[in-house]
Amino acid sequence: MASTQCLLLLTFLSILVSSYDQVDANLQPTAGTKDGSEQWGYVEVRPRAHMFWWYYRSPSRVDYPSNPWPIILWLQGGPGSSGVGIGNFLEIGPLDLNLKPRNSTWLIKADLLFVDSPVATGFSYVEDENLVVKTDEEAATDLTTLLKALFNNNETLQKSPLFIVAESYGGKFAVTLGLSALRAIEAGELKLQLGGVALGDSWISPEDYVFSWGPLLKDVSRFDNNGLSGSIRLARIIQQQIEDGKYEDATSTWRDLEGFVTDNSNGVDFYNFMLDYSQDPTTSQLSEVPKSLMVEVYSKFIGAKTFSSVKSASSPNLGSLMNGPIKQKLKIIPNNVTWGGQGGLVFSAMVGDFMKPRINEVDELLAKGINVTIYNGQVDLICATKGTEAWVNKLKINAHNSISRWDGLKTYLESNRTPLYCGEDGTVTKGFVRSYKNLFFYWILGAGHFVPVDQPCVALQMVGSITRSPNTNSSI
């Protein structure tokens, strides 16, 4: 493992060479490391809309004809949060925020593809603000265009199954992308093997999540009865607005509810209800992200009051890293583009889609035989396990009559869970898993919203199982 870490660090510091691919008109000039372990570039997914991607080839890669090496496409949430930045350097990439090797990188189990999606996120950018997407489906169409550009003329990538793994709002992108990619594959437009979709603490059913907050906070003593009744009152308003199709109004009331939760819990951390927001070690590293990203995206998730209270002057911050050493390394980022500089445009453009549920899309993926994995951190609030379990129970009930529905829910719910252990001490319970047919659910104990950060060992073990990685014997 030590030699792998040294290789990763040397790779980061290596002299870069640029290469150009003229096969696909959408695939703009790319760059990478001399040894081929990393590649990155832009795809023009629509005229004047440029999506940035970064691909890592695993040093642990082992290929067998019967068990090919997997690729993980990581989709961040927000909407408007950068997978190239947050997922990569704070969660699962080869290097951490200090550019030190990460022992628990998911690169041990799979190749990693990070994408700044939708356009205007991270290093992705638009030349006209009107080109920012307004719906999950539009975001999925752009991502499908990117996959065509990367996979259709690369036989090596085509041999590896692609697993779409998402976090938070990224789960809505993941299920819409899964269906969009399947349609393109079936039409012969996309040469790709879809291995499965994994939804980590994902915002699939906003209604179920907002109803979970009050009872959960009351149970853990962050709410009294006044807080409980007030939160339920606002949740019922949101429920009615969603039922009436007034999604922008529902988003506005959701923001009111988050402010109510913040005020009545004395600043509970939406990403870990055992903490105050000012204590959250992950979000403190984001506090110096460019204002347009933090204020327009993260403050909508956590409430402006707690956002403004974060102080992290002594902590490394992601914004400085991405707009400093990383931009210098990548070389191809236009001079007028800063990481996160357009991020605030994304949430504003998608305000009418933010509260729309995507339960039917999950059901359709299951009905089509695609493996769907759901995993949730025990102490997450924003996408609480209680809310996730509620929408899973609706899978068959909520599906449109026109859709071939998955028929395994009853048997899944009646199945027993299996405990999970990890690390040297094999006696401490780290989580549970339940599965039936192509549905898998992981309960990750001791983790909040950012599961790979809070419980890296069991998260790595889980992703090895999800991808059926040939590198099954490795550990951290």
N, C-alpha and C positions, 0 to 999 in steps of 0.2 A: 504493500500500500504506500510505503514511503517513497519508492521509486516512481510510482504513478503521480504522487503529489509533486515531486520535483519536476517531472515531465510537464505537468500542467503549468507550473509556475514559469518554467523556461519557455514554454510555448507562448505564454502571454507576453513575454519580454522579447520574443524573437523578431527578426526583421521580416516585414510583411511584403508580399508581392501581390499585385493585382492581376486578375484574370478576367476575360470578357467572354460572354456567352451570347452568341448571336442567333441561337436556335429558336428561341421564343421571343417574339417582338416585345412582350410585356416584361421580360426579364432584363433589367437594366444592368450595367456593369457591376460585377461582384468583386470581392476581395477575400483574402484568407491568409492563413499561416502557411509557411513554406512546406511544413510536413503534412498539410492537408487535414489536420485535426479540427480545424475550424474554417467555416466559410460564412460570409454574410453579404447582404446586398439589399437592393430595393426591387420591388415589382410594381410596375405601374398598373394597378388593378382596374383603374378607369383613367381616361385622359386627365392628367394633372392631379391625380390622387395616387400617392406613393406610399407603399407599405414596406416597412423595414423588417428583415428577418435575420436570425443568427443561428447557425447550425453547428453543433458540436458532435464530432465522431468519438465514440467512447474508446478509451485505451483498453477497456476490458472486453471489447467486442469479440464474441465467439460466434461463428456461423455454422449451423448444421442444416442440411437440406430439409430435415423434418421439423426443425425448430429454429426458424430464422431469427436473427437479432432484431429487436423491436426499435421503433422510433417513437418518442413521446413529443407531441405538439402541446405546449403549455399555453393556456389562455388565461390571462389575468382578468380581474373584475373591474369595478368602478361604476359604470363604464367610463373608460378614459385612463385606466391605470396601465402601466407599462410592464409587460411580461419580460422584455429584454432587460429592464432594470430590476423590478421588484422580484419576480419569480427567479430570475437568474442570480442576482447578487445577494438577495436576502433569504432565499428559500432553498433552491435545489440545484443551482448551477455549480460548476467546478471550483469557483473562487468566491470568497465571501466579500463583505464590504471593505475589508482591509487588504483585499487581493491576496489572501492566504488560502491555501487549498482547503476545501470543505470535505471532511471525512465522510459525511453523509450524503454527498452529491448523488443524485439519481442517475448520473452518468455511469455509475457502477453497473446499473441494470439495463440501460438503454441509451441510444443516441438521443440528444435533446435538440428540439427545434423551438426557439423562442420567437414570437411574433408580436410586434407592436400593433395591435388591432383593437378597435377600428382605426381607420386612417385618421390622423391628427393626434394619435396617442404616441407618447415616447418620442422616438426618432422618426416615426411616420409623420407625413405632413400632406397638406393639401395646398394647392396654389390658389384656390378659391374656397372661402368658408362655406359656400353653398354646397360643396361636395362632401361635407361631413354626413355620415349616414344617420338616418332617423329611426331605424328599426333593427331588431335582431336579424331579420331575414336579409336586409341589405348588407349588414356586417358579414353574414354567412356567405353571401354571394361574392363579396370581395375576397374572403378567405379561400373560397373554392377556386377563384381565379389565381390566387397565389399558389395553391397546391398544384394546379395544372402547370404553372410556369416552372415549379421546382421538380415535379415528379415525372411529367410526361416524356421527357427526353433523358431521363437518368435511370438506367436499368438497375443500377445498384440500389437506389432508393426504392424502386418498385418491388424489389424482393423482400423488403422489410415491412411488416405490418405496422400501420400507424395507429397509435392510441392517442385520442384527444383527451387531455387531462385539464380540468378547469378548476378555478377557485372563485367563489363568490359570484358576482354578476357574470363572470366568465362561463358559468354553467349554462346560462341562457344562450350564449353564443355557441357553446359546445353542442347542444342538442340540435339547434337550427343548422349548424355546420354539418353535423353528422348526417342529417337528412339531405341537405344540399349536396354533399359529397356523394352520398349513395345514388342520388338521381344522376349525377354526372358520370359516375362509374357505370351505372346501368345503361346510360346512353352512349357509352364508349368515348366520352369526352375527357375522362380522368383515369389515368393508369395508376391505380393505387389500391392497396389492400387495407381496408378499414378493420383494425383489430378490435376496437371497442371505444367506449366513451366513459370517462370517469368524472364524477361530479363531486368536487370537494367543497363542503360548506357552501352550497350553491343556492342562489336566489331564484329558485325555480317557481315557487308559489308565494309571492309577497303577502297575500292575504293570510296564509297559514302562519307565516313568520310573525306578522304584527300581532296576531292573536296569542302567540306563544310568549311574548315578552312579559306581559303583566303577571300571569301565573308563575312563570319561572322566577322573576325577580321577587315576588312575594314569598316563594318557597325558600329562597336563599337570603331573605331578610333585607334586601335592598329596597323593597317596597313595603309600605303598610297598606291597610285596606283602602285608604284614599288614593294611593298610587295605583293600586289594582283596578279600582272602579274607573278612574280617569283614563287609564290606558285602554281598557276594554271599550269605553265609550268612543274614543277616537278610532279604535280598530273597527268598530261597527260602522262608523261613517265611511272608512276606507272600503270596507266590504261592499257597502251599497254603491259607492262610486264606481268600483270595479264592475259590479253587476250591471250598472247603467252605462258602462263603456266610457265613463268620464275619467280617463286614465291620467290626464294632466292634473285634474283636481285631486285624484288619489295620491299622486306624487306630492302635491302641496300639503295634504293632510298628513302624509307619512313624515314629512319634515316637521310638522307640528308635533307629531307623536314622539319623534326622536328628541325634540327639545323638551317635551314633557318628561320623558324618561330621564334625560340628563338632569333636569332640575329636581325631580322627586327622588332620585337615587344618589344625589350628591356626586354626579359625574362618574357613573359606572362606565367601565370600558366596554364598548359594544363588541369588542373582539375577544374579551375574556371577562366574564361577569364576576370573577373573583378579585378583580383589580379595579382601581380607579384608572381613568384614562391616562392620567399623568404618569402612571407607573408602567405603561405598556412599553416594553423594550423594542418591539418591532416598529410600531408607529412613530416612536421617537426618532428613529433613523430616517423617517420620511419628512420630518418637520421643516427641513430646509429645501425641499423640492420646490421648483419654481411656483410662484404664487398662483398662476393660472391653473395649475394642476391641483395643488393642495386645497385651495379655497373652493374651487368649483366641484371637486370630486370628493375628497376625503371629508371636508367639513359637512357635506351632505350625508355622509355615512355616520359621523360621530357627533355632530352638533357643534356649532361655532363656539359655544362657551368652553367646552373642553378642549377644542382645537387650539384656542388662543392661549390656553394655560400650559401647553407643552413647552418645556425648556430643555434643549439638548445641545447647548453650546459646546459641551465637552465630549459629545458623541460624534462619531463619523456620520456623514450624511450622504444620502444617495445622489441628490442633485449635483453636489460638487464632484462626486466621482464620475457620473455619467457625462457631465459637460466639461470635465477636465481630462483625466487620463484615458477614459474609455473613448471619448470622441477623437482624441489624438491617435489612439490605436486603430480605430476603424477607418480613418482617413477619408472615406467616401461620403461622410455626412456633409451636406451643403453648408456653406459658411453661415447662411442666414437661418439655419435650423438649429434650435436648441432642444435638448431632451425635455419633454413636457411643456414646451412653449405654447402648443396649441391644445393641450389636454383639456382645458376648461370648456372648449367648444363641444366636446363629445357628450358630456352629460346634458348640457343645455339642449343639444339637438335631439337627444333620445328621451326627453322628459315625458313624451307621450307613450313610450313603449316600456318605460322603467317598471311599471306596476303590472304589466301583463303577465299572466302565468304561462308556463311552458310545460305543464303536466302532460298535455296531449302529445307533445313531441317526444317525451320520454316513453310514453306508452307505444307510440308508433315505432320507435327504434327497437323496443323490446319485441313487438309483434313481427318485425322484419328479421329477427334473429340476431341482432347486434348485442354484444355483451355490454351491459350497463352496470357500472359500479358506482355506488353512492358511499361517500365517507364523510363523517362528521366529527368535529372535536367536541368533547364532553362539555367544556365550559365556554363555548361560543354563545354569544347572545344574538348578534345580527342575523345569523342563519342558524338558529338554535336547533338542536337535535329534536326537540319536541315538535317544532314546526316541520322539520324534514319528515319525521314519521307520519305527521298528519297528511302531507301531500302524497306520500307513498301509498297510504291507505286509499287514496282517491284514484289511483292509476286506472283501474278498469272502469270505475264509475264515471270519471270525467271525460273519457274518450268519446270523440264524435262517432256517431253511428256509421259514418262513411269510412271509418278507419278499421282495418283488421286489428282487433284488440288483442292484447296479450292476455293469456288465460291462466297465468300461473300465480296470481296474487294470493288467492286463498291458501294454496299449499305453502307458498313462501311465508305467509304470516303465521302458519301453524308449525313451521320448522323450528327446531332448537338452534340456539346460537352456540358457536364454538369459541372458547376463550383464546386469546392471543398472548404470547410471551415473546420477549426479545432480549438480546444481550446475554451477558454471562449468567445472570440470575434468572433461571427459567421458572421461578416460582411466583413471581410478581405479575399479576394480571395487567396487561397493557391495553387490552381492548377485547372486542368480540366481533365475530363475523357471522352473518347468516346469508345463505344463498339458496336459490332454486332456479334451475334452468340457467338462463342468461342474466339473472338479476343478482347482484351482490351488494351487501350493505355492511360497512365497517363502522363500528363505534370505537373511537380512539379516546381512551381515558387520559385525563390530564392535559388535553390539548384544547386550545381555543380555535379561533378562526384560521390561524396559520399553522395547520397541522404539521407540515414538514419542519417548521421551526421549533415547535413545542415538543414534538415527539419524533425526532429524526430516525431513531432505530426502527420502530414499528412502522413508520411511514415508508421507509426504504424496503422493508420486508413486504409490506402490502403491495407496493408498486411492482416488485418482482413477481408476485403472484398474479397481479392484474395483467401484466404484459407477458407472462410465461417466459420470462427472461432465461436464456440458457445459462446465465451466470447466477445460478440459484444458490451456490454454496458460499458466496461472499458475505461478509459481515463487517460491521463497523466497530 
